[in-house]
Amino acid sequence: MNFLKSLLFFTLCFYASLAWANDARMTVAISKQAQPNIKQAMQQAWPILLNRLLPRELRSTAKPVIVGTDFIVSLSNKKKKTYVFFHDQRVSQAFKSKGVHWFQRPPRLNLNIKMTNLHGQPMSKSRLFMTSAAKEIAHDWGIELSDAGKSLSLHWQWQQKGMVDLQVESQGATYSETRYIDGETSVPLMKAWLKELMLKARDAQFVQYTAEQIDVVGKEISGEKTLVLKRNMNLEEVVSLERAFRSEVNVRSLQAVSYSKQRQVYHLELSTKDDAWLLAWFQARGMTPQRSEQGWIIR
């Protein structure tokens, strides 16, 4: 009887997981568990999911997120792996509650790889290997390879004495570099080089995606306001400022609306209508606050 109950439970979970399978990033493969354990599965799968959803330099911002086993819809053993199906809406809500910025949909790359030898001849087998490696990297890091993605063209050309030239073209911008690739370790070195380039291109798309995460709120209702920071700030500075601001007792919530280097927009909800303290708070940090119709503009 217990066996039948368990079988029914996992069957229902499996079909429930199909409803949340629109985003392939939410399905994570881990080392196979003879008896699937949801807590152990979470410990293994959560870091992999974060790799797919967050830019690398913002990985630490997910630490405040309270991770629960209810994030997981179901577990499924298949061949040599245990597959963990995450509930995308619960993960999304957990991120939003802590003000964590993430890729709400997979960043797209239109990747083109070209490899030539010392004499300028195509290296077909090497190109096939790198193309296969690119698919693996894309799967592991939440990237969608698509003709509709941002262009990333990579041309490696071997030179004498183990030197390899790389020409990169991405969205009209170009640059080049040269590295030494030892023959005995060329496979892992080239794969690591490719991964580095793909992740740089992926994370460069982050600003575009954060701007689409939350609808702009322009009305001032009770303690709700729009907060606009017009300052040149990098991601680390923005995250540090957000954390300090959220720690204030008068701040009920702070939600990002859009983000760029020169302008950050937030929906701010205070516990009271009194917002006079904001003037001194920002001035103490070397900023100039100014009231607007919807809230505050900070320079």
C-alpha positions as CSV (number, residue, x, y, z in Angstrom):
1,M,0.0,0.0,0.0
2,N,2.8,2.4,0.9
3,F,4.5,1.5,-2.4
4,L,1.3,2.4,-4.3
5,K,1.0,5.7,-2.4
6,S,4.6,6.6,-3.2
7,L,4.1,5.6,-6.9
8,L,1.0,7.8,-7.1
9,F,2.8,10.7,-5.4
10,F,5.8,10.7,-7.8
11,T,3.5,10.2,-10.8
12,L,1.4,13.3,-9.9
13,C,4.6,15.2,-9.2
14,F,6.0,14.2,-12.6
15,Y,2.9,15.5,-14.5
16,A,2.9,18.7,-12.3
17,S,6.5,19.3,-13.3
18,L,5.5,19.3,-17.0
19,A,3.4,22.4,-16.3
20,W,6.5,24.3,-15.2
21,A,8.8,23.0,-17.9
22,N,8.6,26.1,-20.1
23,D,11.9,27.3,-18.8
24,A,14.6,24.6,-19.4
25,R,16.8,26.2,-16.8
26,M,14.4,25.1,-14.1
27,T,15.3,21.4,-14.7
28,V,18.6,20.5,-13.1
29,A,20.4,17.2,-13.4
30,I,22.5,16.0,-10.4
31,S,24.3,12.8,-9.5
32,K,21.8,10.0,-9.3
33,Q,20.2,9.2,-6.0
34,A,19.1,5.6,-5.4
35,Q,16.3,6.9,-3.1
36,P,15.6,10.5,-4.1
37,N,15.9,12.8,-1.1
38,I,14.5,16.3,-1.6
39,K,16.8,18.0,0.9
40,Q,19.9,16.5,-0.5
41,A,18.7,17.2,-4.0
42,M,18.2,20.9,-3.1
43,Q,21.7,21.2,-1.8
44,Q,23.2,19.9,-5.0
45,A,20.8,21.6,-7.5
46,W,20.3,25.1,-6.0
47,P,23.9,26.3,-6.8
48,I,23.5,25.0,-10.4
49,L,20.2,26.9,-10.7
50,L,21.9,30.1,-9.4
51,N,24.6,29.8,-12.1
52,R,21.9,29.9,-14.7
53,L,19.8,32.7,-13.3
54,L,22.3,35.2,-12.0
55,P,25.2,37.2,-13.5
56,R,28.4,35.9,-11.8
57,E,29.2,39.2,-10.0
58,L,25.7,39.2,-8.5
59,R,25.8,35.6,-7.3
60,S,26.3,36.7,-3.6
61,T,23.1,38.8,-3.7
62,A,21.1,35.5,-3.5
63,K,22.4,34.7,0.0
64,P,19.5,36.4,1.8
65,V,17.0,34.2,-0.1
66,I,15.4,31.6,2.2
67,V,15.7,28.4,0.3
68,G,12.9,25.8,0.9
69,T,12.1,22.4,-0.4
70,D,8.8,23.8,-1.7
71,F,10.9,25.3,-4.5
72,I,11.1,21.8,-5.9
73,V,8.1,20.4,-7.8
74,S,9.4,16.9,-8.2
75,L,12.4,14.6,-8.6
76,S,12.9,12.0,-11.3
77,N,15.6,9.3,-11.8
78,K,16.6,8.8,-15.4
79,K,19.6,6.7,-16.5
80,K,22.6,8.0,-14.5
81,K,21.1,11.2,-13.3
82,T,18.4,12.5,-10.9
83,Y,16.5,15.4,-12.4
84,V,15.2,18.2,-10.1
85,F,12.2,20.2,-11.4
86,F,12.0,23.7,-9.8
87,H,8.8,25.7,-9.4
88,D,9.7,28.8,-11.4
89,Q,7.1,31.1,-9.8
90,R,8.2,30.2,-6.3
91,V,11.8,30.9,-7.2
92,S,10.8,34.2,-8.8
93,Q,8.8,35.3,-5.8
94,A,11.7,34.5,-3.5
95,F,14.0,36.6,-5.6
96,K,11.6,39.5,-5.8
97,S,11.0,39.5,-2.0
98,K,14.7,40.0,-1.4
99,G,15.3,42.4,-4.3
100,V,17.5,40.0,-6.2
101,H,18.0,40.8,-9.9
102,W,18.2,37.9,-12.2
103,F,17.7,36.8,-15.9
104,Q,13.9,36.2,-16.0
105,R,14.4,34.5,-19.4
106,P,17.4,32.8,-20.9
107,P,19.9,35.3,-22.5
108,R,20.3,34.5,-26.2
109,L,23.6,34.3,-28.1
110,N,24.0,33.9,-31.8
111,L,27.4,32.1,-31.7
112,N,29.7,31.6,-34.7
113,I,32.9,29.7,-34.2
114,K,35.8,29.6,-36.8
115,M,39.1,27.8,-36.3
116,T,42.1,27.8,-38.7
117,N,45.6,26.3,-38.5
118,L,48.9,27.9,-39.0
119,H,48.4,27.9,-42.8
120,G,44.9,29.4,-42.6
121,Q,43.1,26.1,-43.4
122,P,39.9,25.3,-41.5
123,M,40.2,23.0,-38.5
124,S,36.9,21.1,-38.9
125,K,37.3,18.6,-36.1
126,S,38.4,21.3,-33.6
127,R,35.4,23.5,-34.6
128,L,33.0,20.6,-34.1
129,F,34.5,20.0,-30.6
130,M,34.2,23.7,-29.7
131,T,30.6,23.8,-31.0
132,S,29.7,20.8,-28.9
133,A,31.4,22.4,-25.9
134,A,29.4,25.6,-26.5
135,K,26.2,23.7,-26.3
136,E,27.3,22.1,-23.0
137,I,28.3,25.5,-21.6
138,A,25.0,27.1,-22.7
139,H,23.0,24.4,-21.0
140,D,25.0,24.6,-17.7
141,W,24.9,28.4,-17.5
142,G,21.4,29.2,-18.8
143,I,22.2,30.5,-22.2
144,E,20.0,30.0,-25.3
145,L,21.9,29.5,-28.5
146,S,19.8,31.1,-31.2
147,D,20.0,32.9,-34.5
148,A,17.9,35.6,-32.9
149,G,20.4,36.2,-30.1
150,K,23.2,38.8,-29.7
151,S,26.0,38.1,-32.1
152,L,29.2,36.6,-30.9
153,S,31.7,35.6,-33.5
154,L,34.9,33.9,-32.5
155,H,37.9,33.2,-34.8
156,W,40.8,31.3,-33.4
157,Q,44.0,30.9,-35.5
158,W,47.0,28.9,-34.5
159,Q,50.4,30.4,-34.8
160,Q,53.9,29.1,-34.2
161,K,55.2,27.7,-30.9
162,G,51.7,27.2,-29.4
163,M,50.5,30.7,-29.7
164,V,46.8,31.2,-30.6
165,D,45.3,34.4,-31.9
166,L,41.6,35.2,-31.2
167,Q,39.5,37.7,-33.1
168,V,36.2,38.5,-31.4
169,E,33.3,40.4,-32.9
170,S,30.1,41.1,-30.9
171,Q,27.4,43.5,-31.8
172,G,29.7,45.5,-34.1
173,A,32.5,45.8,-31.6
174,T,35.8,43.9,-32.2
175,Y,38.9,43.0,-30.2
176,S,41.7,40.5,-30.3
177,E,44.0,38.7,-28.0
178,T,46.7,36.1,-28.1
179,R,47.4,33.2,-25.6
180,Y,49.8,30.3,-25.3
181,I,48.0,27.0,-25.6
182,D,50.1,24.0,-24.6
183,G,49.5,21.0,-26.8
184,E,49.0,18.5,-23.9
185,T,46.3,20.6,-22.2
186,S,44.8,22.3,-25.2
187,V,41.4,20.7,-24.8
188,P,40.6,22.0,-21.3
189,L,42.3,25.3,-22.0
190,M,40.3,26.0,-25.1
191,K,37.0,25.0,-23.5
192,A,37.8,27.3,-20.5
193,W,38.6,30.1,-22.9
194,L,35.3,29.6,-24.7
195,K,33.3,29.5,-21.4
196,E,35.0,32.8,-20.4
197,L,33.9,34.5,-23.6
198,M,30.3,33.1,-23.5
199,L,29.8,34.2,-19.9
200,K,31.1,37.7,-20.6
201,A,28.7,38.0,-23.5
202,R,25.8,36.6,-21.4
203,D,26.4,38.9,-18.4
204,A,26.7,41.9,-20.7
205,Q,23.0,41.5,-21.5
206,F,22.0,41.8,-17.8
207,V,21.0,45.5,-17.9
208,Q,18.6,44.8,-20.8
209,Y,16.8,42.0,-18.8
210,T,16.6,43.9,-15.5
211,A,14.8,46.7,-17.2
212,E,11.9,44.4,-18.0
213,Q,11.5,42.7,-14.6
214,I,8.9,45.0,-13.0
215,D,6.4,47.4,-14.4
216,V,6.9,51.1,-13.7
217,V,4.8,52.4,-10.8
218,G,4.2,56.2,-11.2
219,K,1.4,56.8,-8.7
220,E,2.0,57.9,-5.1
221,I,-0.4,56.0,-2.9
222,S,0.0,56.1,0.8
223,G,3.8,55.5,1.3
224,E,4.5,54.4,-2.3
225,K,6.9,56.4,-4.4
226,T,9.1,56.2,-7.4
227,L,12.8,56.6,-6.6
228,V,15.2,57.5,-9.4
229,L,19.0,57.5,-9.0
230,K,20.8,59.4,-11.7
231,R,24.3,58.4,-10.9
232,N,27.1,56.5,-12.6
233,M,27.2,53.3,-10.5
234,N,28.5,49.8,-11.1
235,L,26.5,46.7,-10.0
236,E,28.4,46.3,-6.8
237,E,27.8,49.9,-5.7
238,V,24.1,49.6,-6.6
239,V,23.7,46.3,-4.6
240,S,25.5,47.8,-1.6
241,L,23.3,50.9,-1.6
242,E,20.1,48.8,-2.0
243,R,21.1,46.6,1.0
244,A,21.8,49.7,3.2
245,F,18.5,51.3,2.2
246,R,16.4,48.1,2.8
247,S,17.8,47.8,6.3
248,E,16.1,51.1,7.3
249,V,13.1,50.5,9.5
250,N,10.9,52.9,7.5
251,V,11.4,51.0,4.3
252,R,8.7,48.4,3.7
253,S,9.9,47.3,0.2
254,L,12.2,48.4,-2.6
255,Q,11.7,46.9,-6.0
256,A,13.9,47.5,-9.0
257,V,12.0,48.8,-12.1
258,S,14.9,49.4,-14.5
259,Y,18.7,49.6,-14.3
260,S,21.5,51.1,-16.3
261,K,24.9,52.5,-15.4
262,Q,23.7,56.1,-15.3
263,R,20.1,55.6,-14.1
264,Q,18.4,53.3,-11.6
265,V,14.6,53.4,-11.1
266,Y,12.8,51.8,-8.1
267,H,9.3,51.4,-6.7
268,L,9.6,52.4,-3.1
269,E,7.1,51.6,-0.4
270,L,7.5,53.2,3.1
271,S,5.8,52.2,6.3
272,T,4.5,55.8,6.7
273,K,3.8,58.8,4.5
274,D,6.7,60.7,6.1
275,D,9.7,60.6,3.8
276,A,11.5,63.7,5.1
277,W,14.3,61.5,6.5
278,L,15.3,60.5,2.9
279,L,16.9,64.0,2.4
280,A,19.4,63.5,5.2
281,W,19.9,59.8,4.4
282,F,21.1,60.4,0.8
283,Q,23.0,63.6,1.7
284,A,25.0,61.6,4.3
285,R,26.2,59.5,1.4
286,G,27.3,62.4,-0.8
287,M,24.1,62.5,-2.9
288,T,21.7,65.3,-3.8
289,P,18.0,64.4,-3.3
290,Q,15.2,66.3,-5.0
291,R,11.5,65.8,-4.8
292,S,9.5,64.9,-7.9
293,E,5.8,64.4,-8.6
294,Q,6.1,60.7,-8.1
295,G,8.8,60.6,-5.4
296,W,12.5,61.4,-5.4
297,I,15.3,62.0,-7.9
298,I,18.7,61.4,-6.5
299,R,21.9,62.7,-8.1
